[in-house]
Amino acid sequence: MKRQITKENLYLILPGKVSKMAVMYANDAGLTIPEALKRIYRSATYQQLEDETSKLWHLGPVALYEMFLSDVG
């Protein structure tokens, strides 16, 4: 049975991607993990990621992190 990602179940895969992004960001920016998470969750990248129709959930954490960095300047 092939499972589909929908707006109803997308929330199940986001924490894994975001947590890996947060570790990278915290290490690179000298932040705590909670502060890195707050910044990611407030970002335009996360807003797009949580929109299932954007299909950003196909991307891995590194690609998402690079996108996030370009959004935050």
C-alpha positions as CSV (number, residue, x, y, z in Angstrom):
1,M,0.0,0.0,0.0
2,K,1.5,3.3,-1.1
3,R,0.9,6.1,1.4
4,Q,0.4,9.7,0.3
5,I,1.5,12.8,2.0
6,T,-1.5,15.1,2.5
7,K,-2.2,18.2,4.5
8,E,-3.8,16.0,7.1
9,N,-0.6,13.9,7.7
10,L,2.2,16.2,6.7
11,Y,2.8,17.1,10.3
12,L,4.2,13.6,10.9
13,I,7.3,14.2,8.8
14,L,8.1,17.8,9.6
15,P,9.6,17.4,13.1
16,G,12.4,15.2,11.8
17,K,13.4,17.6,9.1
18,V,13.1,20.7,11.3
19,S,15.1,19.1,14.1
20,K,18.0,18.3,11.8
21,M,17.9,21.9,10.4
22,A,17.9,23.3,13.9
23,V,21.1,21.4,14.9
24,M,22.8,22.7,11.8
25,Y,21.6,26.2,12.4
26,A,22.5,26.2,16.1
27,N,26.0,24.9,15.3
28,D,26.6,27.5,12.5
29,A,25.1,30.5,14.3
30,G,26.2,29.7,17.8
31,L,22.6,29.4,19.1
32,T,20.9,27.1,21.4
33,I,18.7,24.4,19.9
34,P,15.5,26.0,21.3
35,E,16.4,29.4,19.8
36,A,17.3,27.8,16.4
37,L,13.9,26.0,16.4
38,K,12.0,29.3,17.2
39,R,13.7,31.0,14.3
40,I,13.1,28.2,11.9
41,Y,9.4,27.9,12.9
42,R,9.0,31.7,12.4
43,S,10.6,31.6,9.0
44,A,9.1,31.9,5.5
45,T,10.8,28.6,4.7
46,Y,8.8,26.8,7.4
47,Q,5.6,28.5,6.2
48,Q,6.2,27.1,2.8
49,L,7.3,23.7,4.2
50,E,4.1,23.3,6.1
51,D,2.0,24.0,3.0
52,E,1.7,20.5,1.5
53,T,1.1,21.9,-2.0
54,S,4.6,23.5,-2.1
55,K,6.0,19.9,-2.1
56,L,9.1,21.2,-0.1
57,W,8.6,18.2,2.1
58,H,10.3,16.2,-0.7
59,L,13.6,18.0,0.1
60,G,16.1,16.8,2.7
61,P,17.1,18.8,5.7
62,V,20.3,20.1,4.1
63,A,18.5,21.6,1.1
64,L,15.8,23.0,3.4
65,Y,18.5,24.5,5.6
66,E,20.1,26.2,2.6
67,M,16.8,27.6,1.6
68,F,16.2,28.8,5.1
69,L,19.6,30.6,5.2
70,S,18.9,32.4,1.9
71,D,15.5,33.5,3.4
72,V,17.1,34.9,6.6
73,G,19.8,36.7,4.7
